[in-house]
Amino acid sequence: MTEKTHDIGFFERYLTLWVALCIVAGIVLGAFAPEFAKTLDSMSIDVNGAPVVSIPIAVCLFFMMYPIMVKIDFAEVVKAGKSIKPVSLTLFVNWAIKPFTMYGIAYLFLGVLFQQLIGADAVDLVKMPFGLDLPVGSEYGSGTVVLQDGVKMLEVPLWRSYLAGCILLGVAPCTAMVLVWGYLARGNAGHTLVMVAINSLVMLVLYGLIGGFLLGVGELPVPWEALLLSIGIYVALPLLAGYYSRKWVIAHKGLLWFEQKFLHLLTPITIIALLLTLILLFSFKGDVITANPLTILWIAIPLTIQTVLIFAITYLAAKLWGFSYENAAPSAMIGASNHFEVAIATAVMLFGLSSGAALATVVGVLIEVPLMLALVGFCKKTKGWFSVAEETGADWGSPVEPAGIAIELPSREEIHAAYEKGEAAVVDLIERIGARTDGSK
């Protein structure tokens, strides 16, 4: 088995291909069965006559989030005290820099450079903010209240709707695929796990606050109630479900069964739920894409620039701050990648499945895998720029032996296999190394 196949799963490796196929499938569905997606989206919980939560989409989005959350071991948070500098840098970049550079870059490209290409007069229909009841024709932010199929909607400039999707991506630091990127870059797995846990908790507070602020700055509707409800449904609920189900399964079946069986069964669910959501989304936006096939490119350019910029800022800061490579690589990966599942869920909840905001978040999925794999390759090539963490040795499985003790260390393949199987396998490997050490004294 090649290293590439060994390191990244089948679904994850070809995620860009699956997304591209979903674009085609969604456009075809929208052309030949336009009422199908509309019927599903109409199965919703309504407040004041306006749809707030689409039940089928909510189910898909929950199962997109739950498998991610159940993998998080929040006991790792206590280890943050052992790596203050990497944690501090990652938090600062994720929450004090990244959301604002995303807004600035997206506004520059979508609102200035590409506005004529997108269509200066092109408009998008988005949901009315939760609980807001304005008469038709009223102005709200940059939008106008209109009546669409008997339902009040906000008509906003299309480029601002795309901007909203970019904002929601920029405020969502990755807590899922970053585990894969960190592993492929041979980074410090402990630091990656700690940041996944911390970001999941911080997101409960700052995602809504910063996201709502930037949406307001962009003259977009800020449905605070729906934003908080979205965080509750798509972040807090899966987080709690994942935490308690993880504890229950481990208590009754053991950690080894949880990691080797339970997680193995859950792994494809996130991708499948994501793909089903994308098919529905593109069934709504097919006419927009076919009318302007370069739409995805216009959105992808600022997202790509943002990703590379945040990676460069974090990687350079880690170098200047004297990080080891093992801490620098995952720090940069966490900042560069986005939690597109949360962004998609929030965009659908706030603005609607057929909104330009939802489409923009999907473009984030489209570019994520190839771009992050390229950055992983860059990290590996520049590993020599950094020192090597003392606790890890110069290389995985390198023969470092204490004076007077001959230890038979595991091979590189043994270490990789144990890392892939999970914590229990790593602990078992460490115990076997200890046994070899005791036997050599």
Secondary structure, 3 states (H helix, E strand, C coil): CCHHHHHCCHHHHCHHHHHHHHHHHHHHHHHHCHHHHHHHHHCEEEECCEEEEEHHHHHHHHHHHHHHHHCCCHHHHHHHHHHHHHHHHHHHHHHHHHHHHHHHHHHHHHHHHCHHHHCCCCEEEEECCCCCCCCCCCEECCEEEEEECCEEEEEEEHHHHHHHHHHHHHCCECCCCHHHHHHHCCCCHHHHHHHHHHHHHHHHHHHHHHHHHHHHHCCCCCCHHHHHHHHHHHHHHHHHHHHHHHHHHHHHHCHHHHHHHHHHHHHHHHHHHHHHHHHHHHHHHHHHHHHCCCHHHHHHHHHHHHHHHHHHHHHHHHHHCCCEHHHHHHHHHHHHCECHHHHHHHHHHHHCCCCHHHHHHHHHHHHHHHHHHHHHHHHHHCHHHCECCHHHCCCCCCCCCCCCCCCCCCCHHHHHHHHHHCHHHHHHHHHHHHHHHHHHC
